[in-house]
Amino acid sequence: MGKSRAAITEDLRQRIVTGVHLGTLRPGERLPSLRDLGAELNVDPRTIMGAYRQLAAEGLVRLLPRSGVFVAPSTPTGDELLPEVAAWVVDFLLRGLSRDVPPTELRRQARACLDTVRVRAACLECNEDQIYSLSQQVRADYGFEAVAVDTADLAGRRPLPPGAADADLVLTTRFHTAEAERLGRRLRRPVIVATLDPVFVNEVTRMMAAGRVWWICTDPRFAAKVPTMFGAPVLPVVLGRVPPEDIPPGDMVYATRRAADRLPAGWRGGRVVTVPRVFSAETARALLVFLVKRNLAEARASVKSRVSAGPRAARRWSSRP
């Protein structure tokens, strides 16, 4: 049985978003035709058209009659509001009303789920590039405080980095599950093993199949690790050891987030692939579930404390001269 239109729409949404993040798709670039995509996905072109119309309503693509479908201009940033976000908020508020929760109360509860307490994550990896990437993503997307922990810090009797002992959870990748679990037992904290978004993995694999891919990083340990991550030959470049100018102009370049932040502005005309977020949907859900549960537990404890202290506080107030 073929995929539903909703599933096709989600597949195309992820392809486009990932392509834009990777730099393999640019605003204004033409997307595959209805016939080509229908043949690739084994679905009726009318289903593809319905999916494209949904993505156009979200502002992700533009439909131009007799011309095709194109990646929409860059999404607004900063204080500009996205039209689709307003639609999501309305749906969220209507769902609350259907359960007899008015928008004012839903707003209060949403804040309690996200803003009651600051969550701290100990980001564990064996190299600075991946530690930086883990830390940046949990900080930017989830509002966590991030503490960098190198696996070398766990050797012998070395003290943990400042703040690590107070972490609420340990975050790592599949390469260091065992070390993370030992650290989790030591701190008596849960462990989340981050996995990569399969759409991102597929796109990087496609890049490698199309030609040479150079990987710019900052830590030699990451350069040695890259070939084991995707199972394909890559050409690592460590900043400070090999001048990036030596990379042939026509070759594809990937830069870790840490390396990209250290490259000269506008280098190679911006045609450097780097990704702001690579967590899989499962990892994102695990982080959000932890964030909400931790905040709700703190909010409930705070309410309970205020309620239990209420009568005593009243007595203290009434006994004052």
NULUM-548816 format. One record per residue: x, y, z of N, C-alpha, C in turn. Coordinates in Angstrom, 3 decimals. Each point is the difference from the previous one (the first is absolute). Layout:
       n_xx       n_yy       n_zz      ca_xx      ca_yy      ca_zz       c_xx       c_yy       c_zz
          X          Y          Z          X          Y          Z          X          Y          Z
...
This chain:
       n_xx       n_yy       n_zz      ca_xx      ca_yy      ca_zz       c_xx       c_yy       c_zz
      0.842     -1.200      0.000     -0.842      1.200      0.000      0.878      1.250      0.000
     -0.325      0.970     -0.907      0.814      1.193     -0.099     -0.153      0.911      1.198
      0.908      0.947      0.101     -0.042      0.950      1.096     -1.177      0.960     -0.156
     -0.498      0.509      1.114     -1.064      0.987     -0.023      0.559      1.346     -0.442
     -0.921      0.919     -0.348      0.459      1.329     -0.388      0.714      0.693      1.153
     -0.490     -0.225      1.233      0.655      0.610      1.163      1.434     -0.495      0.140
      0.224     -1.316     -0.220      1.348     -0.563      0.102      0.899      0.537     -1.115
     -0.561      0.111     -1.212      0.767      0.556     -1.122      0.369      1.456      0.292
     -0.957      0.759      0.527      0.258      1.403      0.328      1.123      0.120      1.017
     -0.018     -0.848      1.019      1.042      0.056      1.026      1.360     -0.368     -0.590
      0.038     -1.016     -0.877      1.255     -0.383     -0.651      0.574      1.173     -0.800
     -0.854      0.652     -0.781      0.470      1.126     -0.815      0.418      1.171      0.880
     -0.750      0.237      1.067      0.359      1.087      0.926      1.400     -0.225      0.561
      0.278     -1.221      0.450      1.302     -0.301      0.581      1.109      0.096     -1.047
     -0.269     -0.446     -1.197      1.000      0.106     -1.074      0.374      1.460     -0.253
     -1.028      0.839     -0.101      0.247      1.407     -0.332      0.705      0.702      1.144
     -0.499     -0.186      1.229      0.613      0.662      1.158      1.456     -0.440      0.152
      0.248     -1.311     -0.121      1.366     -0.501      0.137      0.886      0.506     -1.138
     -0.537      0.014     -1.219      0.780      0.501     -1.133      0.389      1.454      0.164
     -0.933      0.820      0.528      0.303      1.418      0.238      1.052      0.141      1.090
     -0.142     -0.793      1.080      0.988      0.051      1.084      1.378     -0.431     -0.486
      0.038     -1.016     -0.860      1.278     -0.495     -0.481      0.601      0.889     -1.085
     -0.815      0.853     -0.588      0.497      0.828     -1.092     -0.098     -0.676     -1.346
     -0.605     -1.192     -0.065     -0.172     -0.679     -1.287     -1.241      0.489     -0.729
     -0.866      0.738      0.703     -1.140      0.677     -0.610      0.092      1.480      0.343
     -0.303      0.841     -0.953      0.062      1.440      0.203     -1.371      0.620     -0.240
     -0.321      1.098      0.689     -1.250      0.702     -0.289     -0.093      0.333     -1.485
     -1.177     -0.291     -0.585     -0.196      0.248     -1.416      0.354     -1.174     -0.886
      0.597     -1.060      0.576      0.386     -1.151     -0.812     -1.223     -0.847     -0.347
     -0.020     -0.498     -1.227     -1.137     -0.808     -0.469      0.053     -1.393      0.612
     -1.167     -0.495      0.409     -0.121     -1.325      0.594     -0.451     -1.008     -1.051
      0.150     -1.302      0.269     -0.401     -1.015     -0.980     -1.466      0.131     -0.414
     -0.286     -0.399     -1.226     -1.357      0.109     -0.542     -0.926     -1.029      0.648
     -1.297      0.193     -0.195     -0.988     -0.939      0.525      0.237     -1.399     -0.562
      0.299     -0.063     -1.292      0.197     -1.306     -0.646      1.245     -0.695      0.548
      1.105      0.751      0.133      1.240     -0.615      0.480     -0.141     -0.496      1.438
     -0.603      0.837      0.855     -0.173     -0.414      1.389     -0.997     -1.141      0.126
     -1.052      0.043     -0.808     -0.976     -1.086      0.023      0.645     -1.326     -0.353
      0.880      0.019     -1.024      0.699     -1.219     -0.400      0.960     -0.464      1.090
      0.718      0.953      0.620      0.961     -0.365      1.046     -0.688     -0.605      1.217
     -1.130      0.593      0.402     -0.677     -0.427      1.224     -1.129     -0.996     -0.265
     -0.232     -0.293     -1.282     -1.033     -0.969     -0.394     -1.389      0.427      0.483
     -0.321      1.271     -0.242     -1.316      0.520      0.352     -0.542      0.819     -1.164
     -1.293      0.239      0.030     -0.653      0.795     -1.029      0.518      1.441      0.049
      0.319      0.594     -1.155      0.459      1.404     -0.003     -0.969      0.954      0.679
     -1.304     -0.350      0.012     -0.967      0.858      0.680      0.258      0.040      1.509
      0.495     -1.122      0.540      0.371     -0.021      1.418      1.185      0.935      0.247
      0.962     -0.005     -0.930      1.146      0.904      0.120     -0.469      1.450     -0.069
     -0.957      0.278     -0.903     -0.517      1.365     -0.119     -0.667      0.444      1.295
     -0.752     -0.900      0.623     -0.631      0.333      1.272      1.022      0.296      1.078
      1.090     -0.777      0.002      1.065      0.223      0.979      0.678      1.346     -0.246
      0.279      0.302     -1.266      0.622      1.282     -0.328     -0.915      1.168      0.396
     -1.309     -0.152     -0.194     -0.926      1.075      0.378      0.039      0.237      1.510
      0.094     -1.094      0.764      0.086      0.146      1.457      1.279      0.728      0.393
      1.114     -0.361     -0.638      1.273      0.648      0.305     -0.003      1.466     -0.453
     -0.732      0.297     -1.068     -0.126      1.388     -0.437     -0.799      0.806      1.020
     -1.052     -0.617      0.565     -0.793      0.685      1.025      0.839      0.287      1.242
      1.010     -0.846      0.258      0.887      0.202      1.144      1.117      0.998     -0.301
      0.105      0.405     -1.263      1.032      0.958     -0.364      1.349     -0.636     -0.299
      0.021     -1.335     -0.182      1.271     -0.681     -0.242      0.360     -0.027     -1.480
     -1.010     -0.053     -0.880      0.239     -0.012     -1.449     -0.916      1.016     -0.666
      0.299      0.288     -1.262     -0.844      0.882     -0.811     -0.433     -0.761     -1.242
     -1.290      0.076     -0.314     -0.547     -0.638     -1.195     -0.174      1.070     -1.074
      0.685     -0.170     -1.117     -0.110      0.957     -1.101     -0.624     -0.719     -1.187
     -1.221      0.381     -0.395     -0.676     -0.669     -1.119      0.868     -0.055     -1.250
      0.021     -1.183     -0.610      0.737     -0.262     -1.244      1.509      0.168      0.145
      0.466      0.178      1.243      1.445      0.121      0.215      0.535     -1.093      0.910
     -0.766     -0.341      1.029      0.453     -1.053      0.904     -0.134      0.386      1.455
      0.700     -0.757      0.827     -0.014      0.205      1.450      1.405      0.389      0.422
      0.112      1.035      0.839      1.296      0.549      0.364      0.113      0.162      1.510
      1.223     -0.116      0.500      0.254      0.248      1.416     -0.316      1.463      0.291
     -0.782      0.234      1.046     -0.405      1.358      0.344      1.197      0.805      0.485
     -0.102      1.325     -0.038      1.076      0.837      0.552      0.257     -0.336      1.452
      1.146      0.417      0.498      0.389     -0.308      1.374     -1.092      0.402      0.975
     -0.213     -0.850      1.025     -1.011      0.289      1.003      0.422      1.179      0.855
     -0.961      0.777      0.497      0.342      1.153      0.840      0.704     -0.428      1.275
      0.776      0.893      0.540      0.699     -0.286      1.250     -0.233      1.135      0.984
      0.533     -0.158      1.202     -0.106      1.054      0.997     -1.423      0.198      0.465
     -0.480      1.248     -0.085     -1.322      0.333      0.511     -1.111     -0.232     -1.018
      0.348     -0.389     -1.226     -1.034     -0.240     -0.998     -0.747     -1.284      0.336
     -1.324      0.019     -0.190     -0.828     -1.146      0.345     -0.280     -0.837     -1.241
      0.039     -1.322      0.168     -0.295     -0.906     -1.097     -1.495     -0.285     -0.042
     -0.648      0.141     -1.163     -1.446     -0.231     -0.071     -0.412     -1.386      0.477
      0.816     -1.034     -0.321     -0.397     -1.351      0.396      0.033     -0.183      1.506
      0.867      0.766      0.696      0.046     -0.105      1.461     -1.331      0.452      0.591
     -0.586      1.060     -0.555     -1.295      0.465      0.486     -1.050     -1.093     -0.140
      0.030     -0.726     -1.108     -0.955     -1.084     -0.198      0.220     -1.110      1.018
      1.274     -0.322      0.295      0.279     -1.034      1.004     -0.530      0.426      1.370
      0.200      1.278      0.345     -0.448      0.480      1.303     -1.519     -0.068      0.107
     -0.684      0.381     -1.073     -1.462     -0.069      0.013     -0.458     -1.442      0.193
      0.606     -0.937     -0.716     -0.367     -1.412      0.154      0.249     -0.471      1.435
      1.118      0.420      0.560      0.347     -0.369      1.374     -1.030      0.540      0.992
     -0.393      1.250     -0.181     -0.975      0.615      0.906     -1.387     -0.619     -0.168
     -0.380     -0.319     -1.231     -1.293     -0.648     -0.225     -0.044     -1.385      0.627
      1.131     -0.702     -0.069      0.042     -1.319      0.635     -0.195      0.128      1.506
      0.589      1.048      0.580     -0.206      0.236      1.424     -1.448      0.289      0.325
     -0.642      0.853     -0.823     -1.405      0.325      0.221     -0.887     -1.243     -0.089
      0.347     -0.924     -0.907     -0.801     -1.226     -0.123      0.059     -0.845      1.261
      1.023      0.247      0.837      0.126     -0.704      1.281     -0.321      0.916      1.175
     -0.697      1.097     -0.316     -0.461      0.950      1.017      1.168      0.704      0.700
      1.093      0.223     -0.744      1.133      0.766      0.528      0.100      1.282     -0.819
     -0.346      1.159      0.576      0.025      1.249     -0.775      1.428      0.405     -0.353
      0.159      0.839     -1.040      1.345      0.419     -0.417      0.823      0.629      1.113
     -0.624      0.768      0.891      0.760      0.627      1.082      0.638     -1.047      0.903
     -0.747     -1.064      0.303      0.536     -1.058      0.853      1.023     -0.834     -0.761
     -0.253     -0.223     -1.296      0.941     -0.776     -0.804      1.343      0.725     -0.098
     -0.049      1.331     -0.098      1.235      0.789     -0.051      0.784     -0.163      1.301
     -0.710      0.047      1.142      0.667     -0.158      1.291      0.649     -1.377      0.109
     -0.721     -1.026     -0.448      0.539     -1.349      0.101      1.174     -0.211     -0.954
     -0.082      0.610     -1.172      1.119     -0.120     -0.946      1.260      0.616      0.589
     -0.151      1.150      0.655      1.160      0.623      0.644      0.548     -0.885      1.110
     -0.902     -0.624      0.758      0.455     -0.894      1.076      0.783     -1.177     -0.568
     -0.382     -0.454     -1.189      0.679     -1.142     -0.627      1.398      0.348     -0.494
      0.246      1.284     -0.273      1.256      0.380     -0.639      0.889      0.913      0.830
     -0.588      0.830      0.856      0.758      1.092      0.614      0.123     -0.074      1.510
     -0.411     -1.096      0.618      0.055     -0.065      1.465      1.432     -0.151      0.498
      0.790     -0.799     -0.675      1.361     -0.273      0.456      0.912     -0.132     -1.219
      1.260      0.339      0.164      0.988     -0.128     -1.074      0.630     -1.373      0.092
     -0.092     -0.771     -1.086      0.556     -1.357     -0.042      1.449      0.059     -0.457
      0.840     -0.798      0.638      1.424     -0.041     -0.355      0.353     -1.378     -0.553
      0.666     -0.008     -1.151      0.410     -1.251     -0.639      1.518     -0.103     -0.026
      0.514     -1.149      0.418      1.419     -0.301     -0.143      0.181     -0.637     -1.375
      0.624      0.726     -0.937      0.147     -0.453     -1.385      1.331     -0.735     -0.144
     -0.089     -1.311     -0.148      1.178     -0.873      0.027      0.366     -0.474     -1.398
      1.234      0.236     -0.405      0.538     -0.531     -1.250      1.515     -0.051      0.103
      0.643     -0.537     -1.070      1.446     -0.203      0.052      0.769      1.072     -0.763
     -0.696      1.019     -0.530      0.688      1.036     -0.755     -0.775      1.301      0.112
      0.709      1.114     -0.218     -0.593      1.321      0.211     -1.079      0.336     -1.024
      0.111     -0.536     -1.214     -1.003      0.310     -1.018     -1.375     -0.530      0.388
     -0.060     -1.254      0.426     -1.301     -0.568      0.343     -0.516      0.520      1.343
      0.895      0.255      0.944     -0.429      0.609      1.260     -0.639      1.354     -0.286
      0.636      0.782     -0.868     -0.512      1.323     -0.369     -1.367     -0.117     -0.659
     -0.138     -0.970     -0.909     -1.268     -0.183     -0.710     -1.126     -0.390      0.954
      0.259     -0.958      0.886     -1.004     -0.402      0.986     -0.401      1.181      0.872
      1.001      0.719      0.480     -0.260      1.120      0.905     -0.791      1.104     -0.684
      0.390      0.344     -1.239     -0.684      1.055     -0.727     -1.467     -0.337     -0.234
     -0.268     -1.269     -0.369     -1.378     -0.339     -0.340     -0.907     -0.028      1.227
      0.467     -0.577      1.115     -0.875     -0.027      1.175     -0.179      1.393      0.584
      1.001      0.858     -0.187     -0.104      1.362      0.517     -0.939      0.840     -0.867
      0.173     -0.066     -1.318     -0.770      0.848     -0.905     -1.438     -0.468     -0.164
     -0.213     -1.311     -0.100     -1.341     -0.518     -0.291     -0.832     -0.294      1.235
      0.647     -0.366      1.104     -0.758     -0.467      1.162      0.202      0.872      1.245
      0.909      0.962     -0.074      0.230      0.886      1.128      0.764     -0.637      1.142
      0.684     -1.113     -0.245      0.783     -0.649      1.047      1.286      0.783      0.263
      0.494     -0.086      1.200      1.394      0.330      0.257      0.823     -1.215     -0.413
      1.146      0.223     -0.604      0.824     -1.109     -0.477      1.363      0.034      0.666
      0.436     -1.165      0.469      1.328     -0.144      0.593      0.781     -0.980     -0.875
      1.128      0.427     -0.532      0.810     -0.845     -0.863      0.785     -1.010      0.838
     -0.129     -1.273     -0.371      0.746     -1.056      0.678      0.691     -0.848     -1.063
      1.314      0.011     -0.003      0.786     -0.826     -0.912      0.164     -1.380      0.629
     -0.060     -1.033     -0.832      0.174     -1.345      0.549      1.346     -0.128      0.710
      0.985      0.811     -0.409      1.294     -0.025      0.677     -0.125      0.455      1.450
     -1.057      0.812      0.286     -0.211      0.463      1.381     -0.391     -1.133      0.935
     -0.455     -1.117     -0.578     -0.472     -1.104      0.823      1.104     -0.984      0.349
      1.181      0.216     -0.574      1.103     -0.925      0.248      0.578      0.212      1.399
      0.360     -1.093      0.639      0.651      0.058      1.312     -0.854      0.704      1.032
      0.646      0.844      0.783     -0.698      0.719      1.066     -0.117      1.496     -0.295
     -0.030      0.338     -1.252     -0.105      1.413     -0.361     -1.330      0.572      0.503
      0.005      1.218      0.483     -1.261      0.634      0.411     -0.831      0.364     -1.226
     -1.307     -0.051      0.154     -0.882      0.375     -1.092      0.075      1.509     -0.238
     -0.297      0.452     -1.221     -0.024      1.444     -0.268     -1.004      0.697      0.918
      0.226      1.273      0.311     -0.928      0.736      0.867     -1.433     -0.051     -0.535
     -0.923     -0.334      0.874     -1.407     -0.048     -0.378     -0.495     -1.359     -0.418
      0.916     -0.905     -0.376     -0.434     -1.312     -0.475     -0.687     -0.807      1.098
      0.494      0.120      1.227     -0.580     -0.767      1.097     -1.433      0.427      0.294
     -0.380      1.211     -0.422     -1.354      0.500      0.246     -0.913     -0.167     -1.210
      0.444     -0.743     -1.000     -0.804     -0.184     -1.210     -1.272     -0.794      0.314
     -1.048      0.279     -0.766     -1.269     -0.715      0.155     -0.050     -1.263     -0.845
      0.799     -0.039     -1.056      0.060     -1.185     -0.851      1.340     -0.026     -0.718
      0.318     -1.156     -0.557      1.206     -0.170     -0.800     -0.433     -0.232     -1.446
      0.580      0.766     -0.929     -0.316     -0.114     -1.420      1.251     -0.419     -0.749
     -0.136     -1.013     -0.843      1.153     -0.494     -0.753     -0.463     -0.512     -1.353
      0.918     -0.619     -0.757     -0.339     -0.651     -1.264      0.190     -1.504      0.168
     -0.381     -0.743     -1.042      0.046     -1.463      0.101      1.419     -0.517      0.202
      1.002      0.790     -0.368      1.379     -0.453      0.118      0.457     -0.097      1.449
     -0.674      0.692      0.908      0.469      0.060      1.383     -1.103     -0.321      1.001
     -0.871     -0.918     -0.410     -1.103     -0.399      0.871      0.512     -0.574      1.318
      1.020     -0.858     -0.079      0.508     -0.654      1.212      0.563      1.022      0.980
      0.825      0.931     -0.497      0.569      1.029      0.888     -1.096      0.882      0.597
     -1.016      0.322     -0.825     -1.091      0.841      0.492     -0.795     -0.709      1.086
     -0.220     -1.290     -0.168     -0.746     -0.743      1.021      0.783     -0.080      1.302
      1.323     -0.135     -0.106      0.807      0.007      1.237     -0.066      1.361      0.681
      0.058      1.075     -0.812     -0.101      1.342      0.566     -1.389      0.220      0.603
     -1.024     -0.507     -0.682     -1.351      0.128      0.525     -0.156     -0.688      1.349
      0.590     -1.182      0.141     -0.061     -0.700      1.297      0.763      0.774      1.056
      1.121      0.569     -0.394      0.816      0.772      0.943     -0.764      1.232      0.511
     -0.701      0.658     -0.912     -0.737      1.213      0.372     -1.438     -0.288      0.439
     -0.420     -1.261     -0.211     -1.394     -0.378      0.257     -0.951      0.842     -0.842
      0.332      0.053     -1.276     -0.783      0.781     -0.944     -0.329     -0.846     -1.232
     -1.119      0.301     -0.682     -0.353     -0.749     -1.210      0.944      0.325     -1.158
      0.018     -0.880     -0.980      0.853      0.150     -1.184     -0.878      0.008     -1.244
      0.253      0.931     -0.901     -0.657      0.028     -1.311      1.087     -0.159     -1.061
     -0.174     -0.999     -0.858      0.950     -0.247     -1.086     -0.582      0.617     -1.271
      0.627      1.060     -0.474     -0.499      0.710     -1.183      0.305     -0.794     -1.263
     -0.996     -0.100     -0.866      0.182     -0.624     -1.309     -0.207      1.063     -1.073
      0.558     -0.250     -1.182     -0.065      0.968     -1.091     -1.303     -0.122     -0.770
     -0.468      1.126     -0.495     -1.172      0.031     -0.869      0.317     -0.807     -1.264
     -0.805     -1.045     -0.310      0.300     -0.813     -1.190     -0.034      0.800     -1.294
     -0.809      1.065     -0.054     -0.018      0.838     -1.197      1.364      0.661     -0.195
      0.600      0.455      1.092      1.339      0.594     -0.062      1.020     -1.038     -0.459
     -0.062     -1.202      0.572      0.944     -1.057     -0.376     -0.133     -0.326     -1.484
     -1.234     -0.124     -0.479     -0.219     -0.319     -1.415      0.535      1.097     -0.908
     -0.168      1.256      0.420      0.473      1.108     -0.822      1.522      0.037     -0.056
      0.646     -0.263      1.129      1.464     -0.034      0.008      0.491     -1.170     -0.858
     -0.678     -1.146      0.091      0.378     -1.156     -0.820     -0.138      0.337     -1.483
     -1.078      0.716     -0.351     -0.190      0.410     -1.395      1.117      0.934     -0.450
      0.416      0.920      0.875      1.101      0.902     -0.321      1.270     -0.784     -0.291
      0.260     -1.000      0.818      1.217     -0.790     -0.176     -0.032     -0.793     -1.296
     -1.192     -0.483     -0.380     -0.118     -0.765     -1.240      0.209      0.892     -1.217
     -0.265      1.319      0.169      0.117      0.925     -1.135      1.431      0.452     -0.250
      0.898     -0.233      0.939      1.387      0.431     -0.179      0.717      0.126      1.324
      1.206      0.512     -0.050      0.801      0.125      1.217     -0.629      0.975      0.980
      0.035     -0.377      1.267     -0.507      0.872      1.055      1.124      0.235      1.004
      0.320      1.258      0.226      1.004      0.387      0.985     -0.710      0.372      1.304
      0.565     -0.454      1.101     -0.596      0.286      1.303      0.966      0.879      0.798
     -0.406      1.248      0.229      0.828      0.914      0.778     -0.417     -0.096      1.459
      0.971     -0.218      0.865     -0.279     -0.106      1.431      1.112      0.719      0.767
     -0.057     -0.061      1.319      1.008      0.691      0.825      0.795     -0.962      0.867
     -0.489     -1.218      0.154      0.630     -0.962      0.902      0.470     -1.211     -0.805
      1.294     -0.333      0.046      0.496     -1.159     -0.748     -0.718     -1.293      0.359
     -0.508     -0.096      1.211     -0.719     -1.217      0.390     -1.293     -0.164     -0.792
     -0.652      1.124     -0.340     -1.194     -0.087     -0.828      0.375     -0.396     -1.426
      1.112      0.544     -0.500      0.454     -0.349     -1.346      0.225     -1.503     -0.131
      0.526     -0.613      1.045      0.227     -1.448     -0.033     -1.300     -0.788      0.119
     -1.013      0.619      0.585     -1.259     -0.693      0.264     -0.981      0.068     -1.164
      0.077      1.059     -0.823     -0.987      0.240     -1.046     -0.245     -1.222     -0.893
      1.037     -0.698     -0.490     -0.271     -1.137     -0.887     -0.874     -1.083      0.626
      0.006     -0.109      1.326     -0.822     -1.031      0.654     -1.448      0.436      0.163
     -0.282      1.272     -0.229     -1.343      0.511      0.245     -0.955     -0.276     -1.148
      0.502      0.040     -1.235     -0.873     -0.160     -1.148      0.391     -1.166     -0.896
      1.072     -0.669      0.322      0.386     -1.165     -0.781      0.412      0.336     -1.419
      0.539      1.182     -0.232      0.428      0.401     -1.334      1.288      0.788      0.118
      0.832     -0.035     -1.035      1.263      0.735      0.063     -0.227      1.505      0.003
      0.708      0.699      0.873     -0.067      1.454      0.060      1.417      0.530      0.099
      0.132      1.292     -0.224      1.305      0.642      0.038     -0.013      1.029      1.120
      0.444     -0.357      1.200     -0.063      0.938      1.121      1.073      1.077     -0.093
     -0.380      1.201      0.455      0.926      1.126      0.071     -0.123      0.591      1.395
      1.112      0.056      0.730      0.003      0.574      1.342      0.471      1.448     -0.103
     -0.853      0.930      0.412      0.384      1.413     -0.039      1.283      0.223      0.801
      0.908      0.759     -0.576      1.269      0.261      0.663      1.090     -0.951     -0.439
     -0.382     -1.102     -0.639      1.001     -0.960     -0.493      0.069     -0.004     -1.518
     -1.170      0.106     -0.657     -0.063      0.040     -1.462     -0.766      1.259     -0.390
      0.569      0.862     -0.824     -0.727      1.219     -0.411     -1.250     -0.376     -0.791
     -1.191      0.491      0.390     -1.210     -0.327     -0.748      0.053      0.468     -1.440
      0.878      0.974     -0.301      0.131      0.490     -1.374      0.547     -1.074     -0.934
      0.593     -1.065      0.574      0.548     -1.074     -0.831     -1.089     -0.914     -0.552
     -1.233      0.121      0.481     -1.091     -0.844     -0.480     -0.386      0.458     -1.403
     -0.081     -0.920     -0.971     -0.373      0.385     -1.367     -1.333      0.729     -0.035
     -0.110      1.062     -0.791     -1.197      0.850     -0.004     -1.295     -0.735     -0.309
      0.033     -1.029     -0.833     -1.241     -0.666     -0.401     -0.468     -1.095      0.926
      0.778     -0.351      1.004     -0.355     -1.115      0.879     -0.974      0.438      1.094
     -0.833     -0.958      0.441     -0.938      0.263      1.073      0.744      0.074      1.332
     -0.408      0.959      0.844      0.652      0.191      1.293     -1.038     -0.058      1.111
      0.267     -0.804      1.002     -0.801     -0.027      1.217      0.867      0.556      1.126
     -0.580      0.804      0.859      0.725      0.521      1.155     -0.808     -0.286      1.250
      0.654     -0.491      1.043     -0.692     -0.144      1.267     -0.421      1.389      0.478
     -0.960      0.027      0.914     -0.486      1.291      0.494      1.143      0.810      0.606
      0.885     -0.666      0.720      1.124      0.696      0.638      0.961      0.560     -1.047
      0.245     -0.790     -1.056      0.898      0.460     -1.058     -0.635      1.139     -0.793
     -1.301     -0.119     -0.288     -0.684      1.036     -0.774      0.056      1.349      0.708
     -0.084     -0.031      1.324      0.054      1.247      0.765      1.387      0.625     -0.011
      0.999     -0.742     -0.459      1.377      0.496     -0.017      0.509      0.268     -1.419
     -0.790     -0.344     -1.016      0.400      0.282     -1.374     -0.204      1.484     -0.314
      0.786      0.565     -0.909     -0.188      1.409     -0.375     -1.406      0.239     -0.537
     -0.582      1.124      0.333     -1.345      0.335     -0.470     -0.034      0.007     -1.528
     -1.014     -0.672     -0.561     -0.160     -0.025     -1.444      0.957     -0.917     -0.720
      0.720     -0.848      0.734      0.967     -0.897     -0.643     -0.713     -0.905     -1.003
      0.554     -0.110     -1.195     -0.579     -0.779     -1.102     -1.408      0.475     -0.340
     -0.254      1.285      0.202     -1.314      0.541     -0.340     -1.134     -0.591      0.810
      0.313     -0.537      1.192     -1.033     -0.589      0.842     -0.384     -1.408     -0.384
      0.649     -0.556     -1.029     -0.352     -1.347     -0.440      0.710     -1.043      0.858
     -0.250      0.055      1.287      0.552     -0.971      0.936     -1.172     -0.642      0.730
     -0.046     -1.299     -0.004     -1.113     -0.714      0.615      0.238     -0.121      1.496
     -0.940      0.469      0.781      0.010     -0.247      1.436     -1.445     -0.010      0.456
     -0.272     -0.661      1.090     -1.386     -0.234      0.394     -0.230      0.494      1.418
     -1.014      0.857      0.225     -0.256      0.488      1.349     -0.590     -1.049      0.919
     -0.696     -0.975     -0.562     -0.587     -1.050      0.857     -0.006     -1.323     -0.757
      0.405     -1.051      0.683      0.083     -1.317     -0.643     -0.641     -1.095      0.855
     -0.635      0.349      1.115     -0.612     -1.020      0.834     -1.170     -0.654     -0.736
     -0.145     -1.304      0.197     -1.152     -0.708     -0.540     -1.255      0.419      0.749
     -1.163     -0.341     -0.570     -1.269      0.312      0.664     -0.089     -0.686      1.357
      0.567     -1.214      0.100     -0.036     -0.731      1.276      0.819      0.720      1.072
      1.159      0.517     -0.408      0.832      0.738      0.956     -0.683      1.293      0.421
     -0.577      0.724     -0.960     -0.706      1.237      0.319     -1.141     -0.266      0.981
     -0.742     -1.073     -0.240     -1.108     -0.330      0.908      0.516     -0.330      1.394
      1.082     -0.779      0.079      0.545     -0.374      1.314      0.438      1.242      0.775
      0.632      0.947     -0.676      0.442      1.230      0.667     -1.190      0.846      0.460
     -1.024      0.101     -0.862     -1.171      0.792      0.369     -0.780     -0.640      1.140
     -0.126     -1.322     -0.040     -0.696     -0.695      1.092      0.733      0.233      1.315
      1.335     -0.109     -0.027      0.770      0.239      1.223     -0.181      1.439      0.475
      0.076      0.955     -0.931     -0.135      1.420      0.342     -1.352      0.288      0.659
     -1.067     -0.512     -0.602     -1.342      0.266      0.529     -0.196     -0.675      1.347
      0.421     -1.258      0.123     -0.170     -0.712      1.274      0.794      0.665      1.118
      1.211      0.428     -0.323      0.839      0.649      1.024     -0.625      1.314      0.447
     -0.522      0.775     -0.932     -0.640      1.265      0.343     -1.282     -0.211      0.784
     -0.808     -0.973     -0.414     -1.254     -0.250      0.713      0.260     -0.493      1.416
      1.013     -0.848      0.162      0.328     -0.488      1.345      0.407      1.163      0.899
      0.784      0.917     -0.546      0.437      1.152      0.784     -1.182      0.927      0.313
     -0.882      0.193     -0.995     -1.166      0.860      0.213     -0.910     -0.574      1.072
     -0.229     -1.313     -0.038     -0.865     -0.625      1.005      0.623      0.073      1.388
      1.324     -0.210      0.060      0.683      0.089      1.293     -0.100      1.406      0.563
      0.105      1.002     -0.882     -0.093      1.387      0.451     -1.394      0.321      0.524
     -1.042     -0.477     -0.698     -1.378      0.221      0.451     -0.236     -0.689      1.329
      0.468     -1.244      0.112     -0.179     -0.751      1.244      0.685      0.697      1.162
      1.206      0.557     -0.261      0.740      0.700      1.048     -0.748      1.245      0.452
     -0.565      0.745     -0.966     -0.731      1.207      0.362     -1.268     -0.323      0.781
     -0.684     -1.075     -0.408     -1.230     -0.373      0.692      0.282     -0.429      1.425
      1.055     -0.823      0.170      0.317     -0.479      1.347      0.515      1.121      0.884
      0.631      1.020     -0.601      0.532      1.104      0.791     -1.043      1.081      0.264
     -1.141     -0.081     -0.701     -1.009      1.040      0.106     -0.504      0.262      1.404
     -0.537     -0.996      0.711     -0.520      0.244      1.351      1.057      0.523      0.963
      1.234     -0.546     -0.091      1.072      0.458      0.891      0.351      1.441     -0.284
      0.046      0.338     -1.316      0.311      1.378     -0.367     -1.066      0.952      0.532
     -1.272     -0.452     -0.061     -1.093      0.847      0.494      0.114      0.217      1.497
      0.379     -1.063      0.735      0.142      0.134      1.455      1.136      0.938      0.357
      1.126     -0.116     -0.751      1.125      0.885      0.271     -0.388      1.448     -0.248
     -0.774      0.225     -1.066     -0.407      1.362     -0.310     -0.935      0.564      1.086
     -0.954     -0.822      0.471     -0.962      0.485      0.986      0.635      0.229      1.371
      1.147     -0.651      0.299      0.639      0.160      1.303      0.914      1.208      0.052
      0.224      0.643     -1.155      0.886      1.170      0.011     -0.689      1.184      0.686
      0.745      0.840      0.739     -0.579      1.166      0.668     -0.490      1.017     -1.022
